[in-house]
Structure formats: C-alpha cells, structure tokens
C-alpha cells in the first residue's frame, strides 16, 4: 500500500508540472491497476489547484511576477480564459500592476486603430482610384525617386504578395483561419469602398498563358495556348465579412510597414498564428473583440526578442540563428556525447533540421494544442528562450536509439519529421536536462 501512495504522489507531482521519479518497473500490474482507479480524482484535483493558484496570483494589485512565471512555466490551464491573459503578461503587453491595465489597453488599442486608418484605409490604389497621371510630372509609375508614392506602392505590394500567400496556408490542419471573425474591422468592411481597401484585393494572382508550338510535317507551326491556374483556390468571404486569415494579413502588413528595416520575412506567419488563434478564441467576448490589436502588440514584443533569428546579416552573431544552432550542438554534446558524435561523424549538420525548430519556436513540429503548451514554458522562461535550447536537445536525446542505429538518410528524415510524441514527455526531458546541467555547473 505504501508503494501505491508513492505512485499517486509522483503522479500528482507530474500533473503539477514537477519532475517525477520514473516509476519502478518492478511494480506489479495489480498495483498499477489499483492505483490508477483514483487517478481521475487526482487529475481533477491537481488541475483545479493549478487554476486556483493562477487566479489568486492574477487577483493581486501587483502581481508577484517571479511566482507567476514559475506557475506559467508548468503549463497554463486551458479553462477560464487564463492562457490568453497570462500570455499578455508574459509578452509584456500588460504591466504587472492591474490598476494600469485599463489605460494601457485603451492607449494601445487606439494606437492600433490609428495604424489601420493611416496604412490600410487612407492609402489609395493608384491603379483604380487615381485619375490619369501625367508621366512628365515628377511622381509617376516609372519614377526612381525613393520618395515616390508609386515606389512605396510597388514595394508594399511586393511584401503583401508574400504575406498573402503565407497567411492563406496558415495552420492547414484546422479550419479556424478560413472561418469568419465575429469582429471584422468596420473601417474596412463597413465602408463604401470596402472592396478597394481590402488587402487581398491589392494582390492579383496573374494566370499565365503558356504557348505550345506544334509542328506537323512541312508547313506552318501551330501555336496552342493553355492557361496555368493556381493549384489552390483560396476562399474569400462575402462582403461585410472577414476571415481570420485576412485579419492576420492586416497585422503582418502593418508590422512590415512599421519595421521597414526588417519588413516581413517568411515564417513570421507561423509565429503570429498561435498567438492570434489563442486571443481570437478567448472565452471572454470583451477580450476577443480586440484580438487583432492585442495580437499585434504581443507579436511585436515577441519579434523584438527573436528578430535576430530572421536577420541574415546577424546569422553569425551569438544571438543569430547560426549562433543559436551552435549553442544547441554544445548542449547536445554536454548532455549526450554519443549522439552528438554520431551526428558529427555522419556530417548531419544542425542547419538541416534545427534551423526551422529554432526560428519558428517549434511551431511546425507539433500540433497546435501542444504548441500552446510549449510556448507557456518558453514565454515564462526567465532567461528568454534558453529553455528552447533544452527542448530541442530533449527532442534529439529522445530519439537516441534510432539515431545511433540509423544511417544518414534515415536520421535526416527522422529529425526533419519529428515523430508524434506526448509533448509532456519532451518537456519533462527538457526540464531534467536543465536541472542536470545546473547541478553539474
């Protein structure tokens, strides 16, 4: 009976986010079966305890941020709208002082509305709304003047073309981003010229006519024309409605306009997707109404911390992507020298698989619910994204048996297509690696 109590205690510890001692394999099946009878009770008890602890922390006028981070690191419960609120705090959108929330939210949301008015609603599409232009004037479509409005228009559309392609592919496993938002931007969908200012209408996917020359014997060549069509037909909702992918497109476009040095880089859509999804599905409709503005500022704050991953000129710096991959390899060598040596001998470079892991914060390696859980820990990490290195190291270590026995093609395929696995196993391994490293140092 004492063994059963230990088992229950360890299981409860695991649910609370601690690092359990692995169960002794010598225990009999009957002991496990008997102990597991009451596990639903412990599951619900631990889950309710996590909710209550976070709710109590969030009720304080000045939130104890150190304790708050610790609780979030163990995973934020999905219920009661806690995760959206916790992320807003962890990403520094909301201050720890609750009394400042109302004013901070009002100022940020008003500012975002101003961005929409200035960058989306006010600019006119020169191809449709402007009168005929005298090309002898200084500003015309062929002008090379960097201050030309035409040059700005063309540059904006070049960026918008890539954004438009990327957001329409966002999270293809779920239908959420194709659905209509309950809170479309009225300045855009409700105006008299709404069709002309919707960003997706600025982008024209041209159908190319391909000519095929056919020669039959002696005589004239016959040229037949076929039309190349896009492989996918992207759904655009009827007038007065906006799909969620349109909202994300607008956020990314405004971000690119406000950050011309960096602009938009492919992959940012994968970073913003989970944040917007979380905020736009908030149980509280008052929070949900402002999901677009809140997402913009949280995404902007997050990008300010990871933007070095996306800037090519900083690739070789310590915080650049190559520096980050080197840190991952050093950590793997420290934690599992045998696996590190195997990958080294096979010349299986980290660029082949971990580039995507690190730049996109693992958003392509796991299903969306698991991504949300991983990001709880990443955002709560006091040493911002140090834990990301441990998670990636854990992913490799957990595949050690396959990696040690596999050849180069098999190992490359395995690492580029991380197998389905319980995310808690990965996080538990990452925590153990972090603890062992801290003890050894």
N, C-alpha and C positions, 0 to 999 in steps of 0.2 A: 504493500500500500504506500510505503514511503516513496518507492520509485514512481508511482502514479502521480503523487503530489509534485515531485520534481519535474515530471513531464509537463504537467499543467502549468507549473511556474515558468518553465522555459518557453512554453508556447505563448503564454501571456506576455512574457518579455519580448518575444519576437513581434507580436502584434503592436506593442508599444513603440517599436522601432529600434529596440536594443539588438545586441548581437548575441544570439542564443548559442549555448554549447550544443554541438551536434548530438543528436540522440544516440544513445548507446545501442549498437546493433544486437547486443546480447539480450535485449528485452524480448519477451515472448509476444506472439501475435495476440494472445488473450489480454495481456497487459495493455497493449496499444489499443485494442478494440474497446476495452472497458474504460480507458482514459478518454478516448475520443467521444464517448457518449455525451459528455458535458461540454464539449468544445464549443458548440453554438452559443452556450451561455457565456463562456469566456470571450468569444469573439465579440458578441454584442456589448458585453461589459467593458472590454478594452476600447471598443470603438466609441461608445458613449463617453468614456473617460477622456479620450482624445478631444472629442468635440467640446466637452465642458471646459477642459483646460485652456483650449484656444479661445473660447468665448469669454472666459473670465479675463484672460490677458487683454483681449480687444476691448473690454469694457472700461479699462483704466484710462484716465485722462492722459497720462503719459505712459505709453506702452513700454514695458521692460523689453527693449529690443534684443538684448542678448538671449534672454529666456525665450522670446518669441521666435528668434531664428532657430534655436535648438528644437523647439516644438515642430516648426515647419520642416526642418531637415528630416525628421522622422516620417514625414508624409502628412499632407493636409487632407482631412476627410472631405468627401465629395458633398456631403449634406450641408444644409443650412447656408449655402452661398459663401462658405468660408474661404475656399480656394481663390476665387476672384479677388476678394478683399485682401487676402494675405499677399497675393502677387503684387497688388498695387502698392502695398507697403514695402515688400522686398525689393521692388524695382524703383523705389524712391519716388514714386508718383504722389503718394500720400505721406505727410510728415508723421512722426510718432505721436505728436500732440493732437489728440482728437479734436480739440477746440479749433484747430486751424483747418480742419478738413473742408468745411463748408466754403470758406473763402478761397481756398486753394483750388477746389473743384470748379467753382464758378469762374475764376480767372482763367484757368487752363481751357475750359470748355468754350468760353467766349473767344479766347485767342484762336482756338482751332476753327471756330465758325468764321473768324476773320480770314484765316488762311484759305478756306474754301471760297469765300467771296472774292478774294484777290487773285487766286491762282487757278480756279476752276470756273467760277461763274462769270467773272468780269472779262477775261480774255476772249477775243473773238477769233473764230477760224477764218483766216484770210481767204480761203478758197470759196467760202459760201456767203459770208455776211458783208464783206468789204466791197465797195464799188470798184469799178475798173481802175487799175493802177497805172499811172504814167511811169514807164520804165526809165524815163530821163531823170526822174527825181532820185534823191539820194537813197531812199529806202525802197527796195524792190526785191523780188524773189531771188535775183542773181547777185545781190549785194554781198560783198565780202566784209563789210563793216561789222565787227564783232558786236556792236551795239544795235545792229539792225533787228527790228522786231521779227522780220522774216527768218533771220538766222536763229533767233530764240525759238520760234515756232517749229522749225525743222529739227532742232536739237531736242526739244521737248517730245516731239512725235517719235524720234528715234528711240528715246528712252521708253516712251509709252508703249511702243510696239513690243518691246521685250517684256515689260510688266504685264501687258495684256495677255501675251502668250502664257506666261508663267502662272498668273492667278487663275486662269481657266482650267489649269491642271491641278489645282491645289487639293490635297487630300482626296484623291480619286476613289478611295475605298468607302467614303461616306458621301451622302447626297447633300449634306448641310450647305455647302458653299454654292450649290445650284438653286437653293430654295430662296424665297423672298424674305427679306428682312421685315420685321414688324415696324421698324422705324426708319424708313427711307429718308434721305436728305431732301427736305421740302424745297430748299432753294434750287435744287436741280430738277427733281421730278415734278414739282408743282408749278414751275414757271411756264410762261407762254412759249419759250423757245427751248424746252427741256431736251428735245432730241439733239439739238445742235451743240449743247454743252455737256452731254454725257460723254465721258472719256472714251468709252469703247467705240463711239461713232467717229472719233477722230482717226481711228486706225482702220485702214482699208486693206483687207486681205485680197490682193490682186490675183485673179485667175489668169495664169499664163497660157497663151495659145502656142502650142508646140507644133511646128510644121514638119511633116514627114515626107521626104522625097521618095517617090516610087517611080522606077524606070521599067518599062515593059518593052523589051526589044528596041527597035530603032524608032525614034520619034520624040515627041515632046515629053518632058518629065511631068508627072502628075504630083501635085503637092496637096496632101490632105491635112487638115487641121483638127487637132483634138484639144480639149480643154482639161488642164490639170486642176483637179479640185482638192481642197484641203482634206486631209484624212479624217478630221473630226468636225462635226457641226456643233458649234458652241451655242448653247441656249441663251437668248437674251429675252428677258421678261417683257411683258406688255407695258405700255405707257402708264406711268403712275406707280410702277413697282421697281424695286431694285433687288437684284440677287446679292447674296453676301459677297460673292467674288468681286462684284462691282465696288462694294464698299472698301474691300481690301485694296483694289486697284487704285482708288482715290487716295487712300492713306499713303501708299507707296509712291505715288506720283508727287504728292505734296512733300513727302520726305526727300525725294530726289531733287525737287526744286529748291528746297531749303538747304540742301547739302551738295552744292554743285561740285565741290572738290572730290567727293566720293560718288555722288549720284546714286543710281540703283545698280546693284550687282546681282546677277542671277544667283538664287539661293536665299536671298532675303525674304522671298515669299514663304519659304519653309520655316523661317524664324517667326514671322508675324502670324502665320496661320493658327498655331495652337493658342496664342495669346488672344487673338480676336475671337476664336471659337469659344474660349472659356468665358470671355466677357459678354459675348452675344447670347450665351445660353444661361446667363445668371438667373437664378430663381426670382430675384427682385427686379421687377419691371422698371423701377426708377434707375437702377444701375444699368440695366440692359438698354435703356433708351440712349444712353451716352456711351455705348460700347465703342463707337468709332473714334471719338475724341480720346477716350481713356486708352484705347489701344495705341493710338498714335504716340502719345507721350510715353507710355510704357515701352513701346518698341524703340522709340528714340533714345530713351535712357539705356535700354539694353544694348543698342548698337554703339552707344558711346563707349561701352566697356569691351565690346568684341569687334569693333570696326577694324582693328589691325589685322584680323583674320582675312578681311576682304580687300585689303590694300596691297597690291602686288609689290610696290616699292618697299614695303616693310616686311616682306616674306622672310628675310634672313635675320630680322631683329629677334630679340628674346621673346617678345610678345607677338611676333608674326607667326604665320602658320607653320613655317619650317622650324622655327624655334620651339613651337608647341609640340610638333611631332618628335623633335629630338628629346624633349622632356619626357614624352611618353615612352620612348625607347630606353631612356636611362632608368625610368621607373620599372619597366618590364625586366631589364637586366638585374635590377636590385631585387625584385620580387620572385622572378623565376628565370634564373640564368640559363637553364637548359632550353627553355622555349626560345629565349632571346637568341641563343647560339644557333638554334635550328633555323630560325628565320634569317639570321645573318648569313649562314652558310648557303642557304638557298637564294640569297640576294633578293629576298622578298621585302622590298623597301616599304616603309610606312606610308609613303605617298600613294601606294597602290590601293590602300584601303582606309587609312585613318584620316586622310585629308577631309573626306566627307563627314566622318564621325565628329571631328573637332569643329569644323567651320559651321556645321548645321546643328551642333549640340545634340547629336544623335537622333534628330527628328526623322531621319529616313530609315532608321534601323529597327524601330519599334512601332507598334500600333499607337494610335492617338491617346487612349487612356493611360498607357504605360509611359508615354512621353510626358504627360502631365505630372505623373508621379516622379519621374526622374528630375524634371525641372523644379519640383518642390525642393529637392535637395540641392540642385545646382544654384538656384536663386538664393537659398538660405545659407549657402557656403560663405563663411566669414572671409575666407581668403578666396575671393571671387574666382570661381571656376577651377580652383586647384582640385576640387573633388572630381571634376570632369576627367582629369588625367587618371585618377584611381578607377573610375567607372570603366574607361576604355581599357585600362590594364586588366581589370577583372574580366572583361569580355574575352580577352586573349587567353588569360590564365584558365578560364572555364572551358576552353577548347583545347587544352594542352594535350590530351590523349590523341585527339585527331591530328593536331599539328605535328606531334612528334612522329607519328606513323605515316603522315601524308607526304606526297611529293609536291613540287612547286605548283603545278596546275590545280591540284586538289585544295591545297592550303590557300591559294589566292582566291579561289571560288568560295571557300568557306568563310574567309574574312570579308570578302566583298558582299556576301549574302549571309549575314549573321543569322543563325538558326533561331526559330521561335523558342523562347525560353521565359520562364517566370521572371518578371522584372525584379521581384523581391530577392531572388537568388543572386542576381547580378549586383544589386545594391548591397546586399549583405556581404558578398565577397569584397566589394569595394571598401566597405567600412572596415572589414577585418584587415585588408591590406594597409589602409590608412593607419589603423591602430598599431599594427606590427611595425610600420615604418617609424611612427612617433616613438615607440618604445625603444627601438634599436638606436634611434638618434639621441 
